[in-house]
Structure formats: C-alpha cells, structure tokens
Amino acid sequence: MSRELTREEKATIRRLVVSLCANYDREYGCLPLDCECYMLGKCWTGALCRYFREAVLPTDPALQAALCSEGPAPEMRLCPICGRAFVLQGRRAYCSEACSGAARRKRQREYMRKNRG
C-alpha cells in the first residue's frame, strides 16, 4: 500500500539525489535516462529508482525505513548525542554504537567527578 510522501521526506530525497547520486547532473538531469530525474518529482511511496534505492538510500537509514516499510511511516527518535533521526527499535536510545559509546564515556566521567569531590 503506497502513501503520500511528507514534505520532509521529499526534501530529504531531493537533498540526497542532488548531493550523492552519481547519475544526477544539474544540467542534464538523470544521465542514464537523459531526462528529468524520476526521484525529484516523486510524491508517493512505491517504485524507487534502482540506483537510488541500492546506492543512495542506505546513507539515510531513517528515510530508508520510511520508504521501504508498509503502512504509515515508522516512529522516529532523535539521537541525544548527534541529533540524527533513527528508527525506534525496542529500547534503543542512540542511533549507533559510536553514539552509545560516547554517552557511556560521558556518564562515566560525570560519575568519577562526583565521587572524587
């Protein structure tokens, strides 16, 4: 079942295509198709450009989850360390292991400062 894309999803798709897609050229559009890029005019979920889906979309896991899942967009949460959005899965509080490690080090520093003084 497809749904209409939100304004934020459309803006994210445009940003990803313009900045990361190897097939996109500002002057010519989509180089393999020699026309306007299909993804820039996209209004509904559903069929995606194969190159975009396989090479560009994995760079934004939040958008990937929203576009590739059935039904409404999944619930998102902002990472308290880096501020990136990520898909809410269970009790996960951070977007990555790196952010989780940074938070753990910060808590440990605060704990040690408290116990020293």
PyMOL CGO cylinders between C-alpha atoms (Angstrom):
from pymol import cmd
from pymol.cgo import CYLINDER

trace = [
    CYLINDER, 0.00, 0.00, 0.00, 1.56, 3.31, -1.01, 0.3, 1, 1, 1, 1, 1, 1,
    CYLINDER, 1.56, 3.31, -1.01, 1.15, 6.58, 0.84, 0.3, 1, 1, 1, 1, 1, 1,
    CYLINDER, 1.15, 6.58, 0.84, 1.86, 10.21, 0.06, 0.3, 1, 1, 1, 1, 1, 1,
    CYLINDER, 1.86, 10.21, 0.06, 5.34, 11.44, 0.96, 0.3, 1, 1, 1, 1, 1, 1,
    CYLINDER, 5.34, 11.44, 0.96, 5.65, 14.10, 3.65, 0.3, 1, 1, 1, 1, 1, 1,
    CYLINDER, 5.65, 14.10, 3.65, 7.30, 17.45, 2.93, 0.3, 1, 1, 1, 1, 1, 1,
    CYLINDER, 7.30, 17.45, 2.93, 10.37, 16.40, 4.96, 0.3, 1, 1, 1, 1, 1, 1,
    CYLINDER, 10.37, 16.40, 4.96, 10.71, 13.13, 3.03, 0.3, 1, 1, 1, 1, 1, 1,
    CYLINDER, 10.71, 13.13, 3.03, 10.53, 14.96, -0.31, 0.3, 1, 1, 1, 1, 1, 1,
    CYLINDER, 10.53, 14.96, -0.31, 13.16, 17.46, 0.84, 0.3, 1, 1, 1, 1, 1, 1,
    CYLINDER, 13.16, 17.46, 0.84, 15.44, 14.65, 2.05, 0.3, 1, 1, 1, 1, 1, 1,
    CYLINDER, 15.44, 14.65, 2.05, 15.07, 12.78, -1.24, 0.3, 1, 1, 1, 1, 1, 1,
    CYLINDER, 15.07, 12.78, -1.24, 15.94, 15.96, -3.18, 0.3, 1, 1, 1, 1, 1, 1,
    CYLINDER, 15.94, 15.96, -3.18, 18.98, 16.61, -0.96, 0.3, 1, 1, 1, 1, 1, 1,
    CYLINDER, 18.98, 16.61, -0.96, 20.23, 13.03, -1.36, 0.3, 1, 1, 1, 1, 1, 1,
    CYLINDER, 20.23, 13.03, -1.36, 19.76, 12.99, -5.14, 0.3, 1, 1, 1, 1, 1, 1,
    CYLINDER, 19.76, 12.99, -5.14, 21.48, 16.34, -5.68, 0.3, 1, 1, 1, 1, 1, 1,
    CYLINDER, 21.48, 16.34, -5.68, 24.40, 15.62, -3.35, 0.3, 1, 1, 1, 1, 1, 1,
    CYLINDER, 24.40, 15.62, -3.35, 25.02, 11.84, -3.59, 0.3, 1, 1, 1, 1, 1, 1,
    CYLINDER, 25.02, 11.84, -3.59, 23.50, 10.35, -6.75, 0.3, 1, 1, 1, 1, 1, 1,
    CYLINDER, 23.50, 10.35, -6.75, 26.19, 9.58, -9.34, 0.3, 1, 1, 1, 1, 1, 1,
    CYLINDER, 26.19, 9.58, -9.34, 23.59, 9.51, -12.13, 0.3, 1, 1, 1, 1, 1, 1,
    CYLINDER, 23.59, 9.51, -12.13, 22.31, 13.04, -11.45, 0.3, 1, 1, 1, 1, 1, 1,
    CYLINDER, 22.31, 13.04, -11.45, 23.62, 16.11, -13.25, 0.3, 1, 1, 1, 1, 1, 1,
    CYLINDER, 23.62, 16.11, -13.25, 22.19, 19.60, -12.60, 0.3, 1, 1, 1, 1, 1, 1,
    CYLINDER, 22.19, 19.60, -12.60, 22.23, 20.46, -16.30, 0.3, 1, 1, 1, 1, 1, 1,
    CYLINDER, 22.23, 20.46, -16.30, 21.02, 17.18, -17.85, 0.3, 1, 1, 1, 1, 1, 1,
    CYLINDER, 21.02, 17.18, -17.85, 19.00, 15.53, -15.07, 0.3, 1, 1, 1, 1, 1, 1,
    CYLINDER, 19.00, 15.53, -15.07, 19.28, 11.74, -14.93, 0.3, 1, 1, 1, 1, 1, 1,
    CYLINDER, 19.28, 11.74, -14.93, 22.21, 10.74, -17.12, 0.3, 1, 1, 1, 1, 1, 1,
    CYLINDER, 22.21, 10.74, -17.12, 21.17, 7.12, -17.95, 0.3, 1, 1, 1, 1, 1, 1,
    CYLINDER, 21.17, 7.12, -17.95, 17.61, 8.18, -18.85, 0.3, 1, 1, 1, 1, 1, 1,
    CYLINDER, 17.61, 8.18, -18.85, 18.59, 11.53, -20.44, 0.3, 1, 1, 1, 1, 1, 1,
    CYLINDER, 18.59, 11.53, -20.44, 15.58, 13.25, -18.83, 0.3, 1, 1, 1, 1, 1, 1,
    CYLINDER, 15.58, 13.25, -18.83, 14.47, 14.82, -15.54, 0.3, 1, 1, 1, 1, 1, 1,
    CYLINDER, 14.47, 14.82, -15.54, 15.32, 12.67, -12.51, 0.3, 1, 1, 1, 1, 1, 1,
    CYLINDER, 15.32, 12.67, -12.51, 12.38, 10.45, -11.55, 0.3, 1, 1, 1, 1, 1, 1,
    CYLINDER, 12.38, 10.45, -11.55, 13.10, 10.78, -7.84, 0.3, 1, 1, 1, 1, 1, 1,
    CYLINDER, 13.10, 10.78, -7.84, 12.87, 14.60, -7.77, 0.3, 1, 1, 1, 1, 1, 1,
    CYLINDER, 12.87, 14.60, -7.77, 9.19, 14.57, -8.77, 0.3, 1, 1, 1, 1, 1, 1,
    CYLINDER, 9.19, 14.57, -8.77, 8.21, 11.67, -6.54, 0.3, 1, 1, 1, 1, 1, 1,
    CYLINDER, 8.21, 11.67, -6.54, 5.04, 12.23, -4.47, 0.3, 1, 1, 1, 1, 1, 1,
    CYLINDER, 5.04, 12.23, -4.47, 4.13, 8.69, -3.34, 0.3, 1, 1, 1, 1, 1, 1,
    CYLINDER, 4.13, 8.69, -3.34, 5.98, 5.75, -1.82, 0.3, 1, 1, 1, 1, 1, 1,
    CYLINDER, 5.98, 5.75, -1.82, 6.30, 2.72, -4.02, 0.3, 1, 1, 1, 1, 1, 1,
    CYLINDER, 6.30, 2.72, -4.02, 8.58, 2.27, -7.01, 0.3, 1, 1, 1, 1, 1, 1,
    CYLINDER, 8.58, 2.27, -7.01, 12.02, 3.81, -6.50, 0.3, 1, 1, 1, 1, 1, 1,
    CYLINDER, 12.02, 3.81, -6.50, 14.89, 4.34, -8.90, 0.3, 1, 1, 1, 1, 1, 1,
    CYLINDER, 14.89, 4.34, -8.90, 17.04, 1.21, -8.61, 0.3, 1, 1, 1, 1, 1, 1,
    CYLINDER, 17.04, 1.21, -8.61, 20.32, 3.13, -8.25, 0.3, 1, 1, 1, 1, 1, 1,
    CYLINDER, 20.32, 3.13, -8.25, 18.79, 5.45, -5.64, 0.3, 1, 1, 1, 1, 1, 1,
    CYLINDER, 18.79, 5.45, -5.64, 17.38, 2.50, -3.66, 0.3, 1, 1, 1, 1, 1, 1,
    CYLINDER, 17.38, 2.50, -3.66, 20.62, 0.47, -3.71, 0.3, 1, 1, 1, 1, 1, 1,
    CYLINDER, 20.62, 0.47, -3.71, 23.37, 3.13, -3.51, 0.3, 1, 1, 1, 1, 1, 1,
    CYLINDER, 23.37, 3.13, -3.51, 21.97, 6.40, -2.14, 0.3, 1, 1, 1, 1, 1, 1,
    CYLINDER, 21.97, 6.40, -2.14, 19.11, 5.44, 0.19, 0.3, 1, 1, 1, 1, 1, 1,
    CYLINDER, 19.11, 5.44, 0.19, 21.24, 3.34, 2.61, 0.3, 1, 1, 1, 1, 1, 1,
    CYLINDER, 21.24, 3.34, 2.61, 23.10, 6.54, 3.60, 0.3, 1, 1, 1, 1, 1, 1,
    CYLINDER, 23.10, 6.54, 3.60, 19.92, 7.72, 5.38, 0.3, 1, 1, 1, 1, 1, 1,
    CYLINDER, 19.92, 7.72, 5.38, 18.51, 4.81, 7.45, 0.3, 1, 1, 1, 1, 1, 1,
    CYLINDER, 18.51, 4.81, 7.45, 15.55, 6.86, 8.69, 0.3, 1, 1, 1, 1, 1, 1,
    CYLINDER, 15.55, 6.86, 8.69, 14.35, 7.65, 5.17, 0.3, 1, 1, 1, 1, 1, 1,
    CYLINDER, 14.35, 7.65, 5.17, 15.06, 4.08, 4.07, 0.3, 1, 1, 1, 1, 1, 1,
    CYLINDER, 15.06, 4.08, 4.07, 12.83, 2.73, 6.82, 0.3, 1, 1, 1, 1, 1, 1,
    CYLINDER, 12.83, 2.73, 6.82, 10.09, 5.22, 5.97, 0.3, 1, 1, 1, 1, 1, 1,
    CYLINDER, 10.09, 5.22, 5.97, 10.12, 4.47, 2.23, 0.3, 1, 1, 1, 1, 1, 1,
    CYLINDER, 10.12, 4.47, 2.23, 10.62, 0.71, 2.32, 0.3, 1, 1, 1, 1, 1, 1,
    CYLINDER, 10.62, 0.71, 2.32, 8.16, -0.21, 5.09, 0.3, 1, 1, 1, 1, 1, 1,
    CYLINDER, 8.16, -0.21, 5.09, 4.48, -0.93, 4.57, 0.3, 1, 1, 1, 1, 1, 1,
    CYLINDER, 4.48, -0.93, 4.57, 1.81, 1.31, 6.07, 0.3, 1, 1, 1, 1, 1, 1,
    CYLINDER, 1.81, 1.31, 6.07, 2.47, 4.59, 7.88, 0.3, 1, 1, 1, 1, 1, 1,
    CYLINDER, 2.47, 4.59, 7.88, 5.97, 5.96, 8.42, 0.3, 1, 1, 1, 1, 1, 1,
    CYLINDER, 5.97, 5.96, 8.42, 7.73, 4.25, 11.34, 0.3, 1, 1, 1, 1, 1, 1,
    CYLINDER, 7.73, 4.25, 11.34, 8.20, 6.15, 14.60, 0.3, 1, 1, 1, 1, 1, 1,
    CYLINDER, 8.20, 6.15, 14.60, 11.45, 8.09, 14.67, 0.3, 1, 1, 1, 1, 1, 1,
    CYLINDER, 11.45, 8.09, 14.67, 13.57, 9.35, 17.55, 0.3, 1, 1, 1, 1, 1, 1,
    CYLINDER, 13.57, 9.35, 17.55, 16.38, 11.92, 17.66, 0.3, 1, 1, 1, 1, 1, 1,
    CYLINDER, 16.38, 11.92, 17.66, 19.74, 10.74, 18.96, 0.3, 1, 1, 1, 1, 1, 1,
    CYLINDER, 19.74, 10.74, 18.96, 20.63, 12.80, 22.08, 0.3, 1, 1, 1, 1, 1, 1,
    CYLINDER, 20.63, 12.80, 22.08, 24.34, 12.75, 21.15, 0.3, 1, 1, 1, 1, 1, 1,
    CYLINDER, 24.34, 12.75, 21.15, 24.50, 13.62, 17.42, 0.3, 1, 1, 1, 1, 1, 1,
    CYLINDER, 24.50, 13.62, 17.42, 20.92, 14.77, 16.73, 0.3, 1, 1, 1, 1, 1, 1,
    CYLINDER, 20.92, 14.77, 16.73, 20.29, 12.42, 13.78, 0.3, 1, 1, 1, 1, 1, 1,
    CYLINDER, 20.29, 12.42, 13.78, 16.90, 10.74, 13.42, 0.3, 1, 1, 1, 1, 1, 1,
    CYLINDER, 16.90, 10.74, 13.42, 16.77, 6.95, 13.67, 0.3, 1, 1, 1, 1, 1, 1,
    CYLINDER, 16.77, 6.95, 13.67, 14.05, 4.29, 13.64, 0.3, 1, 1, 1, 1, 1, 1,
    CYLINDER, 14.05, 4.29, 13.64, 12.75, 3.43, 17.08, 0.3, 1, 1, 1, 1, 1, 1,
    CYLINDER, 12.75, 3.43, 17.08, 13.53, -0.25, 17.76, 0.3, 1, 1, 1, 1, 1, 1,
    CYLINDER, 13.53, -0.25, 17.76, 12.84, -1.60, 21.22, 0.3, 1, 1, 1, 1, 1, 1,
    CYLINDER, 12.84, -1.60, 21.22, 14.67, 0.26, 23.99, 0.3, 1, 1, 1, 1, 1, 1,
    CYLINDER, 14.67, 0.26, 23.99, 17.44, 1.62, 21.79, 0.3, 1, 1, 1, 1, 1, 1,
    CYLINDER, 17.44, 1.62, 21.79, 18.35, 5.16, 22.89, 0.3, 1, 1, 1, 1, 1, 1,
    CYLINDER, 18.35, 5.16, 22.89, 21.15, 6.06, 20.44, 0.3, 1, 1, 1, 1, 1, 1,
    CYLINDER, 21.15, 6.06, 20.44, 21.45, 5.89, 16.65, 0.3, 1, 1, 1, 1, 1, 1,
    CYLINDER, 21.45, 5.89, 16.65, 24.74, 3.96, 16.57, 0.3, 1, 1, 1, 1, 1, 1,
    CYLINDER, 24.74, 3.96, 16.57, 27.35, 2.16, 18.62, 0.3, 1, 1, 1, 1, 1, 1,
    CYLINDER, 27.35, 2.16, 18.62, 29.61, 5.23, 18.37, 0.3, 1, 1, 1, 1, 1, 1,
    CYLINDER, 29.61, 5.23, 18.37, 26.97, 7.46, 19.97, 0.3, 1, 1, 1, 1, 1, 1,
    CYLINDER, 26.97, 7.46, 19.97, 26.26, 4.81, 22.60, 0.3, 1, 1, 1, 1, 1, 1,
    CYLINDER, 26.26, 4.81, 22.60, 29.97, 4.68, 23.47, 0.3, 1, 1, 1, 1, 1, 1,
    CYLINDER, 29.97, 4.68, 23.47, 30.20, 8.48, 23.65, 0.3, 1, 1, 1, 1, 1, 1,
    CYLINDER, 30.20, 8.48, 23.65, 27.23, 8.60, 26.02, 0.3, 1, 1, 1, 1, 1, 1,
    CYLINDER, 27.23, 8.60, 26.02, 28.75, 5.84, 28.18, 0.3, 1, 1, 1, 1, 1, 1,
    CYLINDER, 28.75, 5.84, 28.18, 32.06, 7.73, 28.43, 0.3, 1, 1, 1, 1, 1, 1,
    CYLINDER, 32.06, 7.73, 28.43, 30.23, 10.94, 29.33, 0.3, 1, 1, 1, 1, 1, 1,
    CYLINDER, 30.23, 10.94, 29.33, 28.25, 9.21, 32.10, 0.3, 1, 1, 1, 1, 1, 1,
    CYLINDER, 28.25, 9.21, 32.10, 31.42, 7.59, 33.41, 0.3, 1, 1, 1, 1, 1, 1,
    CYLINDER, 31.42, 7.59, 33.41, 33.26, 10.95, 33.50, 0.3, 1, 1, 1, 1, 1, 1,
    CYLINDER, 33.26, 10.95, 33.50, 30.38, 12.54, 35.43, 0.3, 1, 1, 1, 1, 1, 1,
    CYLINDER, 30.38, 12.54, 35.43, 30.29, 9.61, 37.86, 0.3, 1, 1, 1, 1, 1, 1,
    CYLINDER, 30.29, 9.61, 37.86, 34.04, 9.83, 38.50, 0.3, 1, 1, 1, 1, 1, 1,
    CYLINDER, 34.04, 9.83, 38.50, 33.91, 13.63, 39.02, 0.3, 1, 1, 1, 1, 1, 1,
    CYLINDER, 33.91, 13.63, 39.02, 31.08, 13.22, 41.51, 0.3, 1, 1, 1, 1, 1, 1,
    CYLINDER, 31.08, 13.22, 41.51, 32.91, 10.56, 43.51, 0.3, 1, 1, 1, 1, 1, 1,
    CYLINDER, 32.91, 10.56, 43.51, 36.23, 12.45, 43.57, 0.3, 1, 1, 1, 1, 1, 1,
    CYLINDER, 36.23, 12.45, 43.57, 34.78, 15.61, 45.08, 0.3, 1, 1, 1, 1, 1, 1,
]
cmd.load_cgo(trace, "trace")
